[in-house]
Amino acid sequence: MALATLGVVVLDCPDPRKLAGFYAEVLGGTVKAEEDGSWVSLKLPDGQDLAFQAAPGFVPPKWPAADASQQFHLDLDVEDLDAAEQGVLALGATALDAGDRSRGWRVYADPAGHPFCLCAG
C-alpha cells in the first residue's frame, strides 16, 4: 500500500512567472500565480500540475556533470522531434545534447537551466 500520492512537481527558479510561461507554451495549460509571484502553478490540459517556486540565489544544475548533478529532469513526449526542437528553442531553451539525430531523444535546458528531454513518442 502506498503511503502517499504525488501532488505536484515543483521547480525552483529565479522567475516563476517566466518559467511557467515557457512550460505553458511547451505543454499547454493555464498559469495561476500567487499575488507576490513567489509560487506559480501550471494546470496542464490532462489535469496534472507543474509548479514553480522563487529561489533567491538559484544556481542551475549542469548536464552532464558528476560534481553538479542535474537532480532530476522532465521527459516530454513529442510526435515530431525536429518541430518540437524548433519550438522549444524559439521559446528560449538551449540545446545541451541534441546533435545525434539517430536517437529518439534530445536534451535541452529550459530558460532557468533545468535539463529536459524531448522524446519521440
N, C-alpha and C positions, 0 to 999 in steps of 0.2 A: 504494500500500500504506500502510495506517495505521501510525503509529509507536506508538500506544498505544490502549487501550480505556478507557472511562470506568469508574472504580472506584466512586466514591460522591460525591454532592453533600454538602458539609459547610456547615452554617450556624453562624456564630459567634453567641453569645448569652450573656446573663448567667446563665441557669439551664438547662443542657442537659436535665435530667430533666423539668422542667416543659414545655419546648418540645417535647420528644419525646412527652410525654403528649398535648399538644394535637394534634400531627400523627397520633398513633396513633388518636385519636378521629375525626379527619377522614378518614384514609386506611386505617385498619385496620393490622394488623401487630403485631409483637412488639418490645417495648423491651428492650434489653440495655445495661446501664451498666457502665463501669469502676468499680472499687471506690471510687475517690475522687470519682466523678461528673463528672469533667472532660471525659469523652468518652462520649456515649451514641449508640447505633445503633438505628435503627428498621428492622427487616426487614419489608418490605411483602409483602402476600399474593402478588404476582406475582414475588417473589424479589429485587426491587431493594432497595437500601439507601439510607437517608437518614440522615445523621449530624449530630450537634450537639456543638459544642466550646465549652467555657467560655472566655470572652474578657473578662478583667477590663477595666473601663473601656469596655465596649461602648457605642457610640453608634448607635442605629438609623438606617437610611437614611431619606430623605424621599422622598415621592412626591407629585406630580412636583416636582422641584427641580433645576435645572441646576447649582447650586452644591453640591449634596449628593446625588449620584447614588444611585439605588437599587441599582446594581451588577449585580443580577440579580433575577429573581423566578420563582416557580413558577406555571405554568398548570395548574389542576386541572379536569379534565373532569367534568361532573356531568349527570345526567339532568333534574333539576328545579332551576333556579336559585333559585326562591323558597324551597324546602325546604332546599337547601344553605346559603343565606344565613342562614336562621333557625338552622340547626345551628352554623355557624361563629361566629355572634355569641353564641350561648349558651355556646360554649366559650371565649370571651374575645377573639375577633377584633374588629377595629374597621373600620367601613366607611370607605374612602378615596374611592371614586368608584363609587357603586352606585345613584345616583339615576335614571339613564336606563334605564328598563325596556324600551326598544325594542331595546337592544343585546343581543348574545349573550354578553356578558361583564360582570363587575363586579369592582372592585378592593377588596381588604381588606388589613389588616395583621395578622399573627399577634401573639400576646401580647408578643413581643420587638420588634415593629416592622417585621419583614420584609414587604414587599409580596407579595401573591399574588393571582391572579385565579381566580375561578370562571368557567368557560366552558361554555356549553351544548354538550353532547356529542352 
